[in-house]
Amino acid sequence: MTTHSAETDRRKRAVEVALIESHQDMFRFLKRKLRNEHDAKDVLQEFYVKALTRFDDLKDEDRLRGWLSLVLRSVIADHFRANAR
């Protein structure tokens, strides 16, 4: 396994663990923010997809929580834009 691959695997695993650990908190936050359980589930799923497919954008694992917050804000904004049409 190359260093790059090991680094990529470690970063991906860190994102996966953070998503698992924060699942309930994120879901509760989204239910309050969106005021709709179905929308909260949809946005949470989109958030997971985006975080897991863009984890290479995370350059510093010490900033994982902040990076996840940015990704979540982006997904929420996408949701509101889509519903404004």
Contacts in CASP RR format, 6 or more apart in sequence:
PFRMAT RR
TARGET T0000
AUTHOR 0000-0000-0000
METHOD contacts of the structure
MODEL  1
MTTHSAETDRRKRAVEVALIESHQDMFRFLKRKLRNEHDAKDVLQEFYVK
ALTRFDDLKDEDRLRGWLSLVLRSVIADHFRANAR
1 9 0 8 1.000
8 56 0 8 1.000
10 61 0 8 1.000
11 55 0 8 1.000
11 56 0 8 1.000
11 58 0 8 1.000
11 61 0 8 1.000
12 52 0 8 1.000
12 55 0 8 1.000
14 58 0 8 1.000
14 61 0 8 1.000
14 64 0 8 1.000
15 51 0 8 1.000
15 52 0 8 1.000
15 55 0 8 1.000
15 58 0 8 1.000
15 64 0 8 1.000
15 68 0 8 1.000
16 52 0 8 1.000
18 64 0 8 1.000
18 65 0 8 1.000
18 68 0 8 1.000
19 48 0 8 1.000
19 51 0 8 1.000
19 52 0 8 1.000
19 68 0 8 1.000
22 68 0 8 1.000
23 44 0 8 1.000
26 44 0 8 1.000
26 47 0 8 1.000
26 72 0 8 1.000
27 40 0 8 1.000
27 41 0 8 1.000
27 44 0 8 1.000
30 39 0 8 1.000
30 40 0 8 1.000
30 43 0 8 1.000
30 44 0 8 1.000
30 76 0 8 1.000
31 37 0 8 1.000
31 40 0 8 1.000
33 40 0 8 1.000
33 76 0 8 1.000
34 40 0 8 1.000
34 43 0 8 1.000
34 76 0 8 1.000
34 79 0 8 1.000
39 79 0 8 1.000
42 79 0 8 1.000
43 75 0 8 1.000
43 76 0 8 1.000
43 79 0 8 1.000
46 75 0 8 1.000
46 78 0 8 1.000
46 79 0 8 1.000
47 71 0 8 1.000
47 72 0 8 1.000
47 75 0 8 1.000
50 71 0 8 1.000
50 74 0 8 1.000
50 75 0 8 1.000
51 68 0 8 1.000
51 71 0 8 1.000
54 71 0 8 1.000
57 67 0 8 1.000
58 64 0 8 1.000
58 67 0 8 1.000
END
